[in-house]
Amino acid sequence: MRSYKVIGVMSGTSMDGVDIAHCELTPSESGKWSYTINAAKTVSYSDTWRLRLSKLRNQTAMNVYKTDRYFGEYIGRLINAFLDEHQLEADLIASHGHTILHQPESNITYQVGSGSAISAVTGIPSVTNFRAMDVVKGGEGAPVSGIGDQLLFSEYTMGLNLGGFANISATVDGEPVAYDICPCNILLNRIAREFGKEYDENGEIAATGQIDYDLLADVNNIDYYTWSYPKSLGREWINENFWFRVRESEASKEDRMKTLVEHIGEQIGNNIEDLASDSSTTRVLVTGGGAFNPVLVEHIRSHTDAEIIVPDPMLVNYKEALIFALMGVLRVRNEVNVLASFTGANGDSVSGELCGDFSKLLA
């Protein structure tokens, strides 16, 4: 069966940078897909881009429009340089863009990174804007990547992503579900920056702290954790509902870090236990930047009997880019790529905007 060479592009809320992965994807008669990641790279954001993206939700419509285009052109140039560096070619680009606004309760989600600009700069057909249709259909628009756990990683019981937010996908009573559990690296990175670091490498800061049980109880009692799935989180939710609790705490910076690691581990462990029919036989594939934090991973393990599996670094870093590559292929094939059972929408979606010349892919 035909294989597709796809560039998957991801920019997450933790603001680490732009993840670019060259993936080869091949369907099977069973409906599952096999993959190879031929090359991958993360391009860190400059201070200028990090500031512009983080503040964009409060800017004028003209600034948002300009950034959408300029960021798309920037992604296109990064892809061109990446392909040249690795002497590779691609049939398709699938880019998540960067989320600047996510308020599904108001039927709004917005990612910048114009697909028209990406395709114009690279000359490669592009798929972008994967979340919008689901939100219009009444869904959360997140997490949309659970389709990849079904089609690429079905040998695992659950998929757990430790990115800016921690999200999980699983099958419960025969029905696939996925949702955001809690904020993750977006919290830990904020504390790390108070130490002049981009992130807490190997959990070294957390390892020196102690749990502040007053702060832990405060964040554990946030209403979101009592809501049923599907549900999702955005950066603005953290500012309105979470971060002021950390800021007002009298705990030291080290103790805040340790407490937040315990909070994340407890929330994730509890959700795994709630979702699993038998946690002792549950296998959880853990990816995203937080998988490299051994202190965080051990705190998760302490709250569940499930087997917590951290794969090779390539998959840890680029699983989301890989899944968006798959979602782009599914969109071009006119196949469902966002499931309503994950998001709560009123129907499944064939989601994503097409930009460029798709005649070769559709031939």
C-alpha positions as CSV (number, residue, x, y, z in Angstrom):
1,M,0.0,0.0,0.0
2,R,1.1,3.6,-0.7
3,S,3.5,5.3,1.8
4,Y,3.4,9.0,2.5
5,K,6.4,11.2,3.3
6,V,5.2,13.9,5.6
7,I,6.6,16.7,7.6
8,G,4.8,17.0,10.9
9,V,5.2,20.3,12.8
10,M,4.2,21.0,16.4
11,S,4.5,24.0,18.7
12,G,3.2,23.4,22.2
13,T,2.1,25.6,25.0
14,S,5.3,25.0,26.9
15,M,7.0,27.2,24.3
16,D,10.1,25.0,23.9
17,G,10.2,25.6,20.2
18,V,9.1,24.3,16.8
19,D,9.2,20.5,16.5
20,I,9.8,19.2,12.9
21,A,9.7,15.5,12.0
22,H,10.1,13.8,8.7
23,C,7.8,10.8,8.9
24,E,7.0,7.9,6.5
25,L,3.5,6.6,7.1
26,T,2.1,3.4,5.6
27,P,-1.5,2.1,6.1
28,S,-2.3,-1.6,6.5
29,E,-5.4,-3.6,5.6
30,S,-6.3,-3.8,9.3
31,G,-6.7,0.0,9.4
32,K,-3.6,0.5,11.6
33,W,-0.6,2.5,10.4
34,S,3.1,1.9,10.6
35,Y,5.6,4.7,10.8
36,T,9.3,5.7,10.6
37,I,10.7,8.9,11.8
38,N,13.6,9.5,9.4
39,A,14.9,12.8,10.9
40,A,13.6,15.3,13.5
41,K,14.7,18.6,15.0
42,T,13.5,21.1,17.6
43,V,14.2,24.8,16.7
44,S,14.1,26.8,20.0
45,Y,12.3,30.0,19.9
46,S,14.1,33.3,20.1
47,D,13.2,35.6,22.9
48,T,11.4,37.8,20.3
49,W,9.2,34.9,19.0
50,R,8.5,33.6,22.5
51,L,7.3,37.0,23.7
52,R,5.3,37.7,20.6
53,L,3.4,34.4,20.7
54,S,2.8,34.5,24.5
55,K,1.3,38.0,24.3
56,L,-0.6,37.7,21.0
57,R,-4.0,36.9,22.5
58,N,-4.1,40.5,23.9
59,Q,-3.0,42.2,20.6
60,T,-5.1,43.9,17.9
61,A,-6.7,41.9,15.1
62,M,-4.1,43.3,12.7
63,N,-1.2,42.1,14.8
64,V,-2.8,38.6,15.0
65,Y,-3.3,38.6,11.2
66,K,0.3,39.6,10.6
67,T,1.7,37.1,13.1
68,D,-0.4,34.3,11.5
69,R,1.2,35.0,8.2
70,Y,4.7,35.7,9.4
71,F,4.7,32.7,11.7
72,G,3.6,30.6,8.7
73,E,6.5,32.0,6.6
74,Y,8.9,31.3,9.5
75,I,7.7,27.7,9.7
76,G,8.1,27.3,5.9
77,R,11.7,28.6,6.1
78,L,12.5,26.2,8.9
79,I,11.1,23.3,6.9
80,N,13.1,24.3,3.8
81,A,16.3,24.4,5.9
82,F,15.4,21.1,7.6
83,L,14.9,19.3,4.2
84,D,18.1,20.7,2.8
85,E,20.1,19.7,5.9
86,H,18.8,16.1,5.7
87,Q,18.6,15.8,1.9
88,L,14.9,14.7,2.2
89,E,11.8,15.3,0.2
90,A,8.2,15.5,1.4
91,D,4.8,14.9,-0.2
92,L,2.9,16.9,2.5
93,I,3.3,19.2,5.5
94,A,0.9,18.9,8.5
95,S,1.4,21.8,10.9
96,H,-0.5,22.2,14.2
97,G,0.5,25.9,14.5
98,H,0.7,27.6,17.8
99,T,-2.4,28.0,20.0
100,I,-2.9,31.6,21.2
101,L,-6.5,31.2,22.3
102,H,-8.4,28.2,23.4
103,Q,-11.9,28.7,24.9
104,P,-14.1,25.9,23.7
105,E,-16.9,26.9,26.1
106,S,-17.2,30.0,23.8
107,N,-16.7,27.9,20.6
108,I,-13.3,29.5,20.1
109,T,-9.9,28.1,19.4
110,Y,-7.2,29.8,17.3
111,Q,-3.8,28.6,16.1
112,V,-1.4,30.9,14.2
113,G,0.8,29.7,11.4
114,S,-0.9,30.2,8.0
115,G,-1.0,27.1,5.9
116,S,-1.1,29.3,2.8
117,A,2.2,30.9,3.9
118,I,3.8,27.5,4.7
119,S,2.8,26.1,1.3
120,A,3.9,29.3,-0.6
121,V,7.3,29.3,1.0
122,T,8.0,25.5,0.6
123,G,6.1,24.7,-2.5
124,I,4.6,21.7,-0.6
125,P,0.9,21.2,0.0
126,S,0.0,21.8,3.6
127,V,-2.7,21.0,6.1
128,T,-3.3,23.2,9.1
129,N,-6.0,24.3,11.6
130,F,-6.9,20.9,12.9
131,R,-9.0,22.0,15.9
132,A,-11.4,24.5,14.6
133,M,-14.1,22.2,13.1
134,D,-14.4,20.2,16.2
135,V,-15.0,23.3,18.3
136,V,-17.6,24.5,15.9
137,K,-19.3,21.1,16.4
138,G,-19.4,21.7,20.1
139,G,-16.3,19.8,21.0
140,E,-13.3,20.7,23.2
141,G,-11.0,20.8,20.2
142,A,-8.5,19.0,22.4
143,P,-6.8,16.7,22.7
144,V,-7.1,15.7,19.1
145,S,-4.0,13.5,18.9
146,G,-5.7,10.5,20.5
147,I,-6.4,9.2,17.0
148,G,-2.6,8.5,16.8
149,D,-2.7,6.3,19.9
150,Q,-5.4,4.2,18.2
151,L,-3.8,3.9,14.8
152,L,-0.1,3.9,15.6
153,F,0.3,2.7,19.2
154,S,-2.6,0.3,19.9
155,E,-0.3,-2.2,21.7
156,Y,-0.4,0.2,24.7
157,T,-3.5,0.6,27.0
158,M,-3.1,4.3,27.3
159,G,-1.1,7.2,25.8
160,L,0.1,9.9,28.2
161,N,1.6,13.2,26.9
162,L,3.5,15.3,29.4
163,G,3.7,18.6,27.5
164,G,2.5,22.0,28.5
165,F,-0.6,20.1,29.7
166,A,-0.8,16.5,30.6
167,N,-3.3,14.7,28.4
168,I,-4.3,11.1,28.2
169,S,-6.1,8.8,25.7
170,A,-7.6,5.4,26.6
171,T,-10.5,3.1,25.8
172,V,-13.2,2.8,28.4
173,D,-15.9,0.2,28.0
174,G,-15.0,-0.1,24.4
175,E,-15.2,3.7,23.7
176,P,-12.1,5.7,23.0
177,V,-11.7,8.8,25.3
178,A,-9.1,11.5,25.6
179,Y,-8.8,14.7,27.6
180,D,-6.5,17.1,29.4
181,I,-5.7,16.0,33.0
182,C,-3.9,19.0,34.4
183,P,-1.3,21.6,33.6
184,C,2.2,20.2,33.4
185,N,5.4,21.7,31.9
186,I,3.8,25.1,31.6
187,L,3.8,25.2,35.4
188,L,7.2,23.6,36.0
189,N,8.9,25.8,33.4
190,R,7.5,29.0,35.0
191,I,9.2,28.0,38.3
192,A,12.4,27.0,36.5
193,R,12.6,30.5,34.9
194,E,12.7,31.9,38.5
195,F,16.1,30.0,38.8
196,G,17.2,31.4,35.4
197,K,16.6,28.1,33.6
198,E,14.3,27.2,30.8
199,Y,13.2,24.0,32.5
200,D,14.0,21.8,35.5
201,E,16.6,19.5,33.9
202,N,16.3,15.9,35.3
203,G,14.0,17.3,38.0
204,E,17.0,18.7,39.9
205,I,15.2,21.6,41.4
206,A,12.2,19.5,42.5
207,A,14.6,17.0,44.1
208,T,15.8,19.6,46.5
209,G,12.4,20.7,47.7
210,Q,9.7,19.6,50.1
211,I,6.0,19.2,49.5
212,D,4.0,22.1,50.9
213,Y,0.8,20.4,51.9
214,D,-1.2,23.6,52.1
215,L,-0.4,24.5,48.5
216,L,-1.0,20.9,47.4
217,A,-4.4,20.8,49.0
218,D,-5.3,24.2,47.4
219,V,-4.4,23.2,43.8
220,N,-5.9,19.7,44.2
221,N,-9.3,21.3,45.1
222,I,-9.6,23.2,41.8
223,D,-13.1,22.6,40.3
224,Y,-11.7,21.3,37.0
225,Y,-10.6,18.1,38.6
226,T,-14.2,17.2,39.5
227,W,-15.5,17.6,35.9
228,S,-16.2,14.7,33.7
229,Y,-14.4,14.2,30.4
230,P,-14.3,15.3,27.7
231,K,-12.6,18.5,28.9
232,S,-9.6,20.6,27.9
233,L,-7.4,23.3,29.3
234,G,-5.8,26.5,27.8
235,R,-3.1,29.0,28.9
236,E,-5.8,31.5,29.9
237,W,-7.3,29.0,32.3
238,I,-4.0,28.7,34.2
239,N,-3.8,32.5,34.6
240,E,-7.4,32.7,35.9
241,N,-7.7,29.6,38.0
242,F,-4.3,28.2,39.0
243,W,-1.3,30.4,39.0
244,F,-2.4,32.9,41.6
245,R,-2.6,30.0,44.1
246,V,1.1,29.3,43.5
247,R,2.1,33.0,43.5
248,E,0.3,33.6,46.9
249,S,1.9,30.6,48.6
250,E,4.6,31.2,51.2
251,A,6.5,28.1,50.1
252,S,10.0,28.5,48.8
253,K,10.7,28.2,45.0
254,E,12.2,24.7,45.5
255,D,9.2,23.7,47.6
256,R,6.8,25.0,45.0
257,M,8.5,23.0,42.3
258,K,8.3,19.8,44.4
259,T,4.7,20.5,45.3
260,L,3.6,21.0,41.7
261,V,5.5,17.8,40.7
262,E,3.5,15.9,43.4
263,H,0.3,17.6,42.2
264,I,0.8,16.6,38.6
265,G,1.9,13.0,39.6
266,E,-1.1,12.6,41.8
267,Q,-3.6,13.9,39.3
268,I,-2.2,11.7,36.5
269,G,-1.9,8.6,38.7
270,N,-5.5,9.0,40.0
271,N,-6.8,9.4,36.4
272,I,-5.0,6.3,35.2
273,E,-6.5,4.3,38.1
274,D,-10.0,5.7,37.3
275,L,-9.7,4.8,33.6
276,A,-8.1,1.4,34.0
277,S,-10.3,-1.7,34.3
278,D,-7.2,-3.4,35.9
279,S,-4.3,-1.0,36.5
280,S,-1.9,-3.9,37.2
281,T,-2.1,-5.0,33.6
282,T,-2.3,-1.4,32.1
283,R,0.6,-0.2,29.9
284,V,0.9,3.5,29.6
285,L,3.1,5.0,26.9
286,V,4.6,8.3,28.2
287,T,5.9,11.0,25.8
288,G,6.5,14.7,25.8
289,G,9.2,16.8,27.5
290,G,8.1,15.8,31.0
291,A,9.1,12.2,30.2
292,F,12.7,13.3,30.6
293,N,12.0,14.4,34.2
294,P,12.7,11.4,36.3
295,V,11.4,13.0,39.5
296,L,8.0,13.7,37.8
297,V,7.9,10.2,36.3
298,E,8.5,8.6,39.7
299,H,5.8,10.7,41.3
300,I,3.4,9.4,38.6
301,R,4.5,5.8,39.3
302,S,3.9,6.3,43.1
303,H,0.2,7.0,42.4
304,T,-0.7,4.1,40.1
305,D,0.0,0.3,39.7
306,A,0.1,0.7,35.9
307,E,3.3,0.1,34.0
308,I,4.7,3.5,33.0
309,I,6.7,3.1,29.9
310,V,9.1,5.8,28.6
311,P,10.2,5.0,25.0
312,D,13.3,6.1,23.1
313,P,14.0,9.8,23.0
314,M,13.0,10.2,19.4
315,L,9.5,9.1,20.1
316,V,9.4,11.0,23.4
317,N,10.2,14.3,21.7
318,Y,8.4,13.9,18.4
319,K,5.3,11.8,19.0
320,E,2.9,14.8,18.6
321,A,4.6,15.9,15.4
322,L,4.3,12.3,14.1
323,I,0.6,12.2,15.0
324,F,-0.1,15.5,13.3
325,A,1.7,14.1,10.2
326,L,-0.8,11.2,10.4
327,M,-3.7,13.5,10.8
328,G,-2.6,15.5,7.8
329,V,-2.6,12.3,5.7
330,L,-6.0,11.2,6.9
331,R,-7.3,14.7,6.0
332,V,-6.0,14.3,2.4
333,R,-7.5,10.8,2.2
334,N,-10.8,12.3,3.4
335,E,-10.8,10.0,6.4
336,V,-11.9,10.9,10.0
337,N,-9.0,12.3,12.0
338,V,-10.8,13.8,15.0
339,L,-13.1,11.6,17.1
340,A,-16.1,13.0,18.8
341,S,-15.7,10.5,21.7
342,F,-12.4,12.3,22.5
343,T,-13.7,15.8,22.4
344,G,-17.4,15.7,23.0
345,A,-18.4,17.2,19.6
346,N,-21.7,16.3,18.0
347,G,-19.9,14.2,15.4
348,D,-16.5,13.0,14.1
349,S,-14.6,15.3,11.8
350,V,-12.4,15.2,8.7
351,S,-10.6,18.2,9.9
352,G,-7.9,20.6,8.6
353,E,-7.5,23.3,6.0
354,L,-5.8,22.4,2.7
355,C,-3.4,24.8,1.1
356,G,-1.4,24.2,-2.1
357,D,-1.5,21.8,-5.0
358,F,-2.7,18.3,-3.9
359,S,-3.0,16.8,-7.4
360,K,0.0,14.4,-7.0
361,L,-1.2,13.2,-3.6
362,L,-4.7,12.6,-5.0
363,A,-3.7,11.0,-8.2
